[in-house]
Amino acid sequence: MQRKDVRSSQLVDSGVAANYRQNNDFHAGHAEHEATMKKPHLFKKIIRAFKSCFGHGFDGADAVCPSHCVQLYHYVTNHERLSVFQGASKDSALGHKLNVEVELRHCSSYSMPLPPVFYHYFRTPLPYARTLLLQEKIHQLQHAARRSSSHNDILLLLEHRPVYTSGRRQTEQELHTERTRLTSIGADFAVAARGGQLTYHGPGQLVGYPLLDLSRTSPPIGIRDYICKMQKMIQSYLLRTHGITHIPSDHTGVFLDPVTKIASIGVQVRHRLTTHGFAMNVTKEPLEWFGRVVACGLADVKAGCMVEAKGKNVRVEDVVPGIVDEFGTSYGRDMVKLSPQNAGELGEAILALEEDALAAGEWLRAPSPDS
């Protein structure tokens, strides 16, 4: 899939779709198709087709001639694989209002096009707790907008300030001693709602938080399939871009050999909306921090990184474009760069987090000795 750098003002305007539904008779052949057809990304394309054919926006008072209907039919049929039929006009004239019925073609080769995933890369390492709040904010926005199909899928790419996080398998009583010890060496400590156990995030490690609606496809993507795609995406990127091979493992994540793990995966899915995601070690900086814990509950496994596996210097920012492309390919989505300045409430939250990250200043480059 190609990455597209466009302004976020080009995000689908659900208001346009709502006006179109209000001013025009737009029906799907079946109830489930009606729900699908109300997706704003599809309305955007239909409205673009009207403008292309008629030279103006479609309005209930616009007069439309039959030749325009023919043009629209061919345009939409060729571009969207939809059949468009002119309904009987409510007026006897050529039509003050065009009644259009859009019907999905029932054929095994057709699948509804999915909207793009909007991605953003944070260039300053982020505090974990504030990033967790941003994920929750996006989850709430997506859930609230889902009924009108005006929600967008998001991929956040970033580094964290040094932090150890626990998964939902562990209790606070189990973690009390570890929390005290790990904060004493200079890292933050947080309890997360993701799967998995204790792990580390910090500078030199690329973290990806996909916030996706798994119900966009029919049937919806299952959690296991979602995780499997994520794991294969990382494996494919490492091999195709850097020639780094992996070995199969019974454990979730990407392993360079039976005792060296280069990438971890831990997700949470609520209402078929995803949070949390993956972490891939790029530089050597995370390795010493990993050495202070038994990461992911695997006592006989150590952390590896791309720099050691490749034998060459690699920076986190250099990895981002390739991961974006591979993510789009793996999930069958176009990837569009997000412009926070034009992304409304979501953009404001992103910019606020970036300001917090800058205000936090420097971070420890290596853990302090155990006291």
N, C-alpha and C positions, 0 to 999 in steps of 0.2 A: 504494500500500500504506500502511496506517496504522502509525504508530509506536506501540508499546505499552510503557509504563513499568511493568515488573513486576520483582519481586525475582528475583535469579538463582537462588534456591532453587527456582524454578519450572522450572529447566532439567530436561529429561527425566531421570528417575532410571533409569539402565540396569539397576540392580538389580531394580527393580519388573518391568521387561520380562523380565529373566532368570528371575525367579520365576514369572512368568506362563507362560513357555515351558516351565518345568520341571513345573509343576503341571497343565497343561492340554494337551490334544492340539490343536495349532494348526498347520494344514498349508496350504500354498499349492498351487495346481494344478500349477505347473511349477517347476523348480529356480530359474530366474531370479526368479520371483515370490516364492519362499520367501525368497530373500536380501533382496528388497525389503520383504517383510512384516515382517522382523525389525527394521526401523528403529524406534528407540525412540519417535520422535514419533508414529508410528502406533499403537504399543502403548499409549501414554498415552491416546489418544482411545478405543481399544477398552476399556481398563480403566475410563475415565470412563463409557462407555456401560453397562458392567456395573453400576457403582455407581448410576448413574441409574435403571436398571431394577430392580435387586435390593435397593437400599438398604444394601448392604455390599460390601466387597471380594470379589473372586472367589477362592475357595479350593477345592481339590480335594475337601474334605469338605462343602462347601456343598450343600444340596439345592436344586434349581432346578425350578420347575414349568413346564409347557409354556407357560402364558400369559406367563411371563417371557421365554421363548425368542422368542415372537411379538413382544413389545415390543422386544427386542434386534434382531431382524431388521429391523423397520421403522426403528428408530433408526439403525442402522448403514447400512442401504440408503439412507436419505434423506440422511444426513450425510457418509458416506464413499464412496458409490457402490460398496459392496461387497455381495456376496450371502452371507448367513450361513445355513448349513444345520445342523440338529441331527443329529448322527450317532447311530448305534445305541448305546444305553447299554451299558456293560460290565456293569451290574447290571440285574436285572429290575425293580427298583423305579423310581420316578419319576426316580431318579438321584442317587447320592452324588457323581457327577462328570459334568459336562456335556462331551461331546466335540463340539467345534465345528470345522467346516472353513470357512475363509475363502477365497473364490475371487475373483480379480480379474475384473471384467467386461471382456470383450474388445470394446471399442468405440473408435472413432477419436476420440471427443470426450473420453475420459477420460485424465487424467494424474495420477500420484500427487502429492498435495500436498507441497510442499517445506517443510522446517522453517524457522523464522525465522533471520534473521541478527542476532546480538547485537553491538551497537555500544557503543563507549566513546570519549568525547572527553576528551583531556588538556588542561587549562587552562594549564599551564606549559610553555613550550618545552622539548623533550627533547633530550638529547645523542644524536647519531646512533648511535654505536657501541653504546650500551646499548639503544637501540630496535631495532637490528638483532638483538641477542641475544634480545629479547623475541619478535620475529617467528620466530626459529629455535626458541624454546621452544614457541610455539604450534604451529608446523609439526610438531614432534616429538610433541606431545600429540595432535594430530589424526591423525597417521599411526599412532600406537600404538592409538588408540581406534577406528580405522576398521573393524576386523574385527567389532566388536560394534555398529557403527553408533551409537555413543554420543558421537561427536565433534560439535562445534558449529562453525558458520561464524561468523567474527568480522570486524568492520570497526573498525579503529583510526583515529581522526581526531585530528590533532595539528598542532602547529608544531614545527620543529626550532630548536635553537640554530644560529647561522651555521655552515654546513658546505658544502664542495664535495665532490661524490661523482663517482666515475668508474664507467662501466659495464664489462661483461666484454669489450668490444671492444678495450679499451686495455690495454697492458702497463705494468708498473711502470717499465721503462726509458723509455718514452714520457712517463710522468707525473712522473718524478723532479724535473725543473726546475719544473713547475707546482706540485707539492706544496710545494716550498721557498718559492716566491713567494707562494702563496695563504695558507699558514699565517703568513707574515710580516705579512700585512695584518689578521690577527685572526680568521681562520676556522679551523675544524677541517678535516681532509681525510681521506676514507675511500674505500676501494675496495669497491664493491658488486657483487653477483652478478646484478644486474638487466640487462635489455637497455638499449641506448642508450649515450651517451657522457657527457662531463663536463657537470655541471649544478650548480645551487646550490639549497639549501634553507635557510630561515631564518624568523624571525618575520615576520608579515604574509602568510605563504603557508600555505594550508590543504593539508595532506598527508593522503592517505587510503591506508591499507594494508588492502585486503580480503584476508582469509585464508579462502579458499573451497575447497570440494571440488567441482571441475568435473565429477566423475563422478556427482553426485547425480541428474542428469537422464539421460534415455535418448532419443537417444544423448547421450553426454557433450558438454559445451560445448567447442568447439575453442579454441585459444589466440587465433586471429585474431578469432573471434566474441566472445570474452571482452573483448579489447582494444577492439573496435568498439563493444560495448555501453557500455564505460566512457567512451569518447570522446563517444558520443551522449548519455550521461547528463549529462556536464558541459555540452555544448552546449545541451541542453534546459533545464537549470537556469538557465544564464545568460540564455537568452531568455525563459523563462516568468516567472522571478522578478525579473529586473532589466532586461529589454528589451535585453540585449546580444547583438548578432548576431555570427555568425562567418562565415568564408569557407571554402570547400573548399580542401584542401591535399594535396599528394602526401606530405607528411611527417606522422608520427604526432603527435598533440597538437591543441590548439585554437588557431586563429589568428583574430585580429580583422581583420587585413588581410595582404597578402602578406609584410610585413616585421615584423609584431608578433604575438608568441606569448604567450598568457595562461595556458595550461595544458600540462603535459607528462605523458607516460605512460611508465613503464618497469616491466615485470613480470618475475617469474620463476615458472616452473611446474615442480614436481617431484612425481612420483607423482600428477599431476592435482590437486595442492594448490598454491594460489597464495600468493605473497608479493610484497612491494613494491606499487606501484600508481600513484597519480596525485598531482600537485601543481598547485595553482591559485593564482595570485598575486591576493591580495585588496587589500592596501594598497600604497603606494609603497615601503615599506621594502626589499623585496627588489631593487628595480630597480638601485640603485647597485652592489650586490654582483654582479648579473648582468653589469653593464657591465665587469667586470674579466676576463671569460672569453668564449670563443666557446662558448656553451651548445649542447649537443646536436650539435656539429659544423656548425652553420648560421651561417656567417660574416656573411651579409647579413640576419640576423634579430635583432631586439631583444626584450626582455621587456616585456610590457604588464601591466596590472593592472585590477581591477574599478573601483577608485576613479577612475582616469583615464578608463576607458571609459564609466562612468556619470555622471561629473561630480559625484558626491556621496560623502560619507564612508561607508565600509562597514567594519565590524569583522569579524575572523575568526569570533568567537563567534556573530555574527548569521547567518553563512552556514551553520553546521553543521546546524540543523534542516531547512533546505531541501534540502541535499545528502543527508541521511539519507532523506528522503521520496523524492527523485528516484532514489536508489540502489535503494530497494525497488521502485519502479515499473519501473525499467529491467530489473532482474533477476528480477522477479516474486516478490519475497519480502516477508514481513512483517519489520519492523524492531523489535527489542526492546532497550530500554536495559539494559546490563549493570550489575549491582551488584557491584563487586569484592569487597566484604566477604563476599559469599555465593557466590563463584565458585571456591572451592577453590584449587588450585595456580595456575590462571590468574590469579585475583584477587590472590593474594599477589605474583605477578610484576609485575602492573600497579601495585599499591600501592608496591612497592619502587622501581620506576622513577620514580614520581611523587615519592617522597622524594629520590631522586638529583637530579631536576630542580630541586627547591627548594633543595637543598644547594649546587648549582652557582652560585647567585647570579645577578647581572646578566650581560648579554652586550653586546657592542659593537653600537650602533645603526647604525653606518656603517663601512665598511672604512677602515683606516688608510692613509695615503699609501704608495705603493710606495717601498721603500727603494732 
